[in-house]
Amino acid sequence: MFEVFCGSKETMEMIASKGARGLNPKTMKWQVIDKTAQYEVREDKRFLDEEGNEHIMADLLSNLDLRTIAKEKGLIL
């Protein structure tokens, strides 16, 4: 598995459901890097902020090396 992004668990789940996207600098449009990629969201740690709200950090993993694929396609992550 390859790490794609890290951030809040909610955000990583949304990216996993729609597919990781990269910006095409020629068209200035976002496009899915690889439609065949499969994703896994792995919880990393939990913490409380100053107001007592719980936040969950997570890693977004993929079965494909999406960073390399995006670079080959000329996409910006």
DSSP file (Angstrom, degrees, kcal/mol; ACC not computed):
  #  RESIDUE AA STRUCTURE BP1 BP2  ACC     N-H-->O    O-->H-N    N-H-->O    O-->H-N    TCO  KAPPA ALPHA  PHI   PSI    X-CA   Y-CA   Z-CA
    1    1 A M              0   0    0      0, 0.0     2,-0.4     0, 0.0    62,-0.2   0.000 360.0 360.0 360.0 143.1    0.0    0.0    0.0
    2    2 A F  E     -A   62   0A   0     60,-3.1    60,-2.5    62,-0.2     2,-0.4  -0.910 360.0-120.8-113.8 137.7    1.2    3.5   -0.8
    3    3 A E  E     +A   61   0A   0     -2,-0.4    58,-0.2    58,-0.2    64,-0.2  -0.635  32.6 171.2 -78.1 131.2    0.4    6.6    1.2
    4    4 A V  E     -     0   0A   0     56,-3.3     2,-0.3     1,-0.4    -1,-0.2   0.834  60.5 -16.0-103.0 -57.3   -1.4    9.2   -0.8
    5    5 A F  E     -A   60   0A   0     55,-0.9    55,-3.0     2,-0.0    -1,-0.4  -0.904  51.8-148.6-141.6 167.1   -2.5   11.9    1.7
    6    6 A C  E     +A   59   0A   0     -2,-0.3     2,-0.3    53,-0.2    53,-0.2  -0.988  43.0  98.8-137.8 148.6   -2.9   12.4    5.4
    7    7 A G  E    S-A   58   0A   0     51,-2.3    51,-3.0    -2,-0.3     2,-0.0  -0.960  71.0  -7.4 169.7-155.8   -5.4   14.6    7.2
    8    8 A S  E  >  -A   57   0A   0     -2,-0.3     4,-2.4    49,-0.2    49,-0.2  -0.372  60.6-124.8 -67.9 146.4   -8.7   14.4    9.0
    9    9 A K  H  > S+     0   0    0     47,-2.6     4,-2.2     1,-0.2     5,-0.2   0.890 110.4  54.4 -59.0 -41.0  -10.5   11.1    8.9
   10   10 A E  H  > S+     0   0    0     46,-0.3     4,-1.7     1,-0.2    -1,-0.2   0.913 110.0  46.4 -60.7 -44.0  -13.6   12.6    7.4
   11   11 A T  H  > S+     0   0    0      2,-0.2     4,-2.4     1,-0.2    -1,-0.2   0.906 111.0  51.6 -66.0 -42.9  -11.7   14.3    4.6
   12   12 A M  H  X S+     0   0    0     -4,-2.4     4,-2.3     1,-0.2    -1,-0.2   0.868 109.0  51.5 -64.0 -36.4   -9.7   11.1    3.8
   13   13 A E  H  X S+     0   0    0     -4,-2.2     4,-1.8    -5,-0.2    -1,-0.2   0.878 109.3  50.1 -67.2 -37.6  -13.0    9.1    3.6
   14   14 A M  H  X S+     0   0    0     -4,-1.7     4,-1.5     2,-0.2    -2,-0.2   0.918 111.9  47.3 -66.7 -42.8  -14.5   11.7    1.2
   15   15 A I  H  X S+     0   0    0     -4,-2.4     4,-2.5     1,-0.2    -2,-0.2   0.916 111.0  52.5 -63.8 -41.9  -11.4   11.5   -1.1
   16   16 A A  H  < S+     0   0    0     -4,-2.3    -1,-0.2     1,-0.2    -2,-0.2   0.863 108.6  50.3 -62.3 -36.3  -11.5    7.7   -1.0
   17   17 A S  H  < S+     0   0    0     -4,-1.8    -1,-0.2     1,-0.2    -2,-0.2   0.820 122.2  31.3 -73.5 -29.5  -15.2    7.7   -2.0
   18   18 A K  H  < S-     0   0    0     -4,-1.5    -2,-0.2    -3,-0.2    -1,-0.2   0.614 116.1-106.8-102.3 -15.4  -14.6   10.0   -5.0
   19   19 A G     <  -     0   0    0     -4,-2.5     2,-0.1    -5,-0.2    -3,-0.1   0.213  39.2 -73.9  96.1 139.1  -11.0    9.1   -6.0
   20   20 A A        -     0   0    0     14,-0.2    13,-2.4    -4,-0.1    14,-0.4  -0.447  54.6-154.7 -67.5 136.4   -7.8   11.1   -5.5
   21   21 A R  E     -C   32   0B   0     11,-0.3     2,-0.3    -2,-0.1    11,-0.2  -0.855  12.2-163.6-118.8 150.2   -7.6   14.0   -7.9
   22   22 A G  E     -C   31   0B   0      9,-2.7     9,-2.5    -2,-0.3     2,-0.5  -0.935  28.1-109.8-126.9 153.2   -4.8   16.0   -9.3
   23   23 A L  E     -CD  30  76B   0     53,-3.0    53,-2.3    -2,-0.3     7,-0.2  -0.711  20.0-144.2 -86.9 126.3   -4.8   19.3  -11.1
   24   24 A N  E  >> -C   29   0B   0      5,-2.9     4,-2.3    -2,-0.5     5,-0.8  -0.814   9.8-159.3 -86.2 111.0   -4.1   19.3  -14.8
   25   25 A P  T  45S+     0   0    0      0, 0.0    -1,-0.1     0, 0.0    50,-0.1   0.711  86.3  56.6 -69.3 -18.7   -2.1   22.5  -15.3
   26   26 A K  T  45S+     0   0    0      1,-0.1    -2,-0.0     3,-0.1    -3,-0.0   0.909 123.1  22.5 -76.6 -42.5   -2.9   22.7  -19.0
   27   27 A T  T  45S-     0   0    0     -3,-0.2    -1,-0.1     2,-0.2     3,-0.1   0.577  96.6-133.3 -98.7 -12.2   -6.7   22.6  -18.6
   28   28 A M  T  <5 +     0   0    0     -4,-2.3     2,-0.3     1,-0.2    -5,-0.1   0.848  65.4 124.9  58.2  36.8   -6.8   23.9  -15.0
   29   29 A K  E   < -C   24   0B   0     -5,-0.8    -5,-2.9    -7,-0.0     2,-0.3  -0.938  63.7-119.1-124.3 149.3   -9.2   21.2  -14.2
   30   30 A W  E     -C   23   0B   0     -2,-0.3     2,-0.3    -7,-0.2    -7,-0.2  -0.661  35.5-179.4 -83.6 140.0   -9.1   18.5  -11.5
   31   31 A Q  E     -C   22   0B   0     -9,-2.5    -9,-2.7    -2,-0.3     2,-0.2  -0.992  35.5 -97.8-141.1 150.4   -9.1   14.9  -12.7
   32   32 A V  E     -C   21   0B   0     -2,-0.3   -11,-0.3   -11,-0.2     3,-0.2  -0.445  29.6-143.3 -64.7 133.8   -9.0   11.5  -11.0
   33   33 A I  S    S-     0   0    0    -13,-2.4     2,-0.3     1,-0.3    -1,-0.1   0.949  81.5  -5.0 -68.1 -50.2   -5.5   10.2  -11.1
   34   34 A D    >   -     0   0    0    -14,-0.4     3,-1.3     1,-0.1    -1,-0.3  -0.906  56.8-157.5-149.5 117.7   -6.4    6.6  -11.7
   35   35 A K  T 3  S+     0   0    0     -2,-0.3    -1,-0.1     1,-0.3    -2,-0.1   0.665  93.0  59.1 -70.8 -16.5   -9.9    5.2  -11.8
   36   36 A T  T 3  S+     0   0    0      2,-0.1    -1,-0.3     0, 0.0     2,-0.0   0.519  79.0 118.4 -89.3  -5.1   -8.8    1.7  -10.9
   37   37 A A    <   -     0   0    0     -3,-1.3     2,-0.4   -17,-0.1    -3,-0.0  -0.310  52.7-149.6 -65.4 142.2   -7.2    2.6   -7.6
   38   38 A Q        -     0   0    0    -19,-0.0    25,-1.7     2,-0.0    26,-0.3  -0.920  15.6-151.4-111.7 141.6   -8.5    1.1   -4.5
   39   39 A Y  E     -B   62   0A   0     -2,-0.4     2,-0.4    23,-0.2    23,-0.2  -0.783  15.4-170.0-118.6 154.9   -8.3    3.0   -1.2
   40   40 A E  E     -B   61   0A   0     21,-2.2    21,-3.2    -2,-0.3     2,-0.6  -0.988  13.9-148.7-139.9 132.6   -8.0    2.4    2.5
   41   41 A V  E     -B   60   0A   0     -2,-0.4     2,-0.6    19,-0.2    19,-0.2  -0.911  16.5-167.7-102.2 120.6   -8.4    4.9    5.3
   42   42 A R  E     -B   59   0A   0     17,-2.7    17,-2.8    -2,-0.6     2,-0.1  -0.937  20.1-127.9-115.2 117.5   -6.3    4.0    8.2
   43   43 A E  E     +B   58   0A   0     -2,-0.6    15,-0.3    15,-0.2     3,-0.1  -0.384  27.0 179.9 -63.7 134.8   -6.8    5.9   11.5
   44   44 A D  E     -     0   0A   0     13,-3.2     2,-0.3     1,-0.4    14,-0.2   0.864  53.4 -24.6-103.8 -59.7   -3.6    7.4   12.9
   45   45 A K  E     -B   57   0A   0     12,-0.9    12,-3.3     2,-0.0    -1,-0.4  -0.990  46.9-137.6-155.7 161.4   -4.3    9.2   16.1
   46   46 A R  E     +B   56   0A   0     -2,-0.3     2,-0.3    10,-0.2    10,-0.2  -0.925  25.8 168.3-119.9 145.4   -7.0   11.0   18.1
   47   47 A F  E     -B   55   0A   0      8,-2.2     8,-3.0    -2,-0.4     2,-0.4  -0.989  29.1-124.1-152.9 161.0   -6.6   14.2   20.0
   48   48 A L  E     -B   54   0A   0     -2,-0.3     6,-0.2     6,-0.2     2,-0.1  -0.876  23.2-140.9-106.3 137.7   -8.7   16.9   21.8
   49   49 A D    >   -     0   0    0      4,-2.2     3,-1.8    -2,-0.4    -1,-0.0  -0.241  41.1 -84.9 -84.4-176.5   -8.4   20.6   20.9
   50   50 A E  T 3  S+     0   0    0      1,-0.3    -1,-0.1     2,-0.1    -2,-0.0   0.751 129.8  52.8 -63.0 -25.1   -8.5   23.4   23.4
   51   51 A E  T 3  S-     0   0    0      2,-0.1    -1,-0.3     0, 0.0    -3,-0.0   0.445 120.8-105.7 -91.2  -0.2  -12.3   23.4   23.4
   52   52 A G  S <  S+     0   0    0     -3,-1.8     2,-0.3     1,-0.3    -2,-0.1   0.554  70.9 144.6  89.7   8.3  -12.5   19.7   24.1
   53   53 A N        -     0   0    0      1,-0.0    -4,-2.2    -5,-0.0     2,-0.3  -0.647  47.5-127.3 -81.9 135.2  -13.5   18.7   20.5
   54   54 A E  E     - B   0  48A   0     -2,-0.3     2,-0.4    -6,-0.2    -6,-0.2  -0.653  24.2-169.2 -84.9 136.3  -12.1   15.3   19.4
   55   55 A H  E     - B   0  47A   0     -8,-3.0    -8,-2.2    -2,-0.3     2,-0.5  -0.971   8.1-153.1-123.5 140.5  -10.3   15.2   16.1
   56   56 A I  E     - B   0  46A   0     -2,-0.4   -47,-2.6   -10,-0.2     2,-0.3  -0.963   6.7-156.7-117.6 121.8   -9.2   12.0   14.3
   57   57 A M  E     +AB   8  45A   0    -12,-3.3   -13,-3.2    -2,-0.5   -12,-0.9  -0.721  19.2 176.1 -93.7 146.9   -6.2   12.0   12.0
   58   58 A A  E     -AB   7  43A   0    -51,-3.0   -51,-2.3    -2,-0.3     2,-0.4  -0.974  26.8-127.9-148.8 159.3   -5.9    9.4    9.3
   59   59 A D  E     -AB   6  42A   0    -17,-2.8   -17,-2.7    -2,-0.3     2,-0.6  -0.885  17.8-140.6-107.2 142.0   -3.8    8.2    6.3
   60   60 A L  E     -AB   5  41A   0    -55,-3.0   -56,-3.3    -2,-0.4   -55,-0.9  -0.924  25.8-171.9-101.8 119.8   -5.2    7.6    2.9
   61   61 A L  E     -AB   3  40A   0    -21,-3.2   -21,-2.2    -2,-0.6     2,-0.3  -0.817   6.2-166.7-113.3 152.0   -3.6    4.6    1.3
   62   62 A S  E     -AB   2  39A   0    -60,-2.5   -60,-3.1    -2,-0.3   -23,-0.2  -0.958  30.5-131.2-135.6 153.2   -3.9    3.2   -2.2
   63   63 A N  S    S+     0   0    0    -25,-1.7     2,-0.3    -2,-0.3   -24,-0.1   0.636  96.2  59.7 -76.0 -13.3   -2.9   -0.1   -3.9
   64   64 A L  S    S-     0   0    0    -26,-0.3     2,-1.7   -62,-0.1   -62,-0.2  -0.839  94.0-112.2-113.8 152.4   -1.3    2.0   -6.6
   65   65 A D     >  +     0   0    0     -2,-0.3     4,-2.0     1,-0.2     3,-0.3  -0.618  41.9 174.5 -81.7  83.3    1.5    4.5   -6.4
   66   66 A L  H  > S+     0   0    0     -2,-1.7     4,-2.7     1,-0.2     5,-0.2   0.778  71.4  60.5 -67.6 -28.6   -0.7    7.5   -7.2
   67   67 A R  H  > S+     0   0    0      2,-0.2     4,-1.9   -64,-0.2    -1,-0.2   0.925 109.3  42.7 -64.2 -43.5    2.1   10.1   -6.6
   68   68 A T  H  > S+     0   0    0     -3,-0.3     4,-2.3     2,-0.2    -2,-0.2   0.904 114.4  50.7 -68.3 -41.9    4.2    8.5   -9.4
   69   69 A I  H  X S+     0   0    0     -4,-2.0     4,-1.9     1,-0.2    -2,-0.2   0.918 110.6  49.3 -62.2 -43.8    1.3    8.1  -11.7
   70   70 A A  H  X>S+     0   0    0     -4,-2.7     5,-3.0     1,-0.2     4,-0.7   0.901 110.5  50.6 -62.8 -40.7    0.3   11.8  -11.2
   71   71 A K  H ><5S+     0   0    0     -4,-1.9     3,-0.7     1,-0.2    -1,-0.2   0.910 109.6  50.1 -63.4 -42.0    3.9   12.9  -11.9
   72   72 A E  H 3<5S+     0   0    0     -4,-2.3    -1,-0.2     1,-0.2    -2,-0.2   0.850 112.8  47.0 -64.4 -34.7    4.0   10.8  -15.1
   73   73 A K  H 3<5S-     0   0    0     -4,-1.9    -1,-0.2    -5,-0.2    -2,-0.2   0.543 116.0-116.0 -83.0  -8.1    0.7   12.4  -16.2
   74   74 A G  T <<5 +     0   0    0     -4,-0.7     2,-0.2    -3,-0.7    -3,-0.2   0.754  63.9 149.0  78.9  25.0    1.9   15.9  -15.4
   75   75 A L      < -     0   0    0     -5,-3.0     2,-0.5    -6,-0.2    -1,-0.2  -0.628  43.2-133.1 -92.7 151.8   -0.7   16.4  -12.6
   76   76 A I  B      D   23   0B   0    -53,-2.3   -53,-3.0    -2,-0.2    -5,-0.0  -0.900 360.0 360.0-104.1 127.7   -0.2   18.5   -9.5
   77   77 A L              0   0    0     -2,-0.5    -1,-0.1   -55,-0.2   -56,-0.1   0.438 360.0 360.0 -89.6 360.0   -1.2   17.0   -6.2
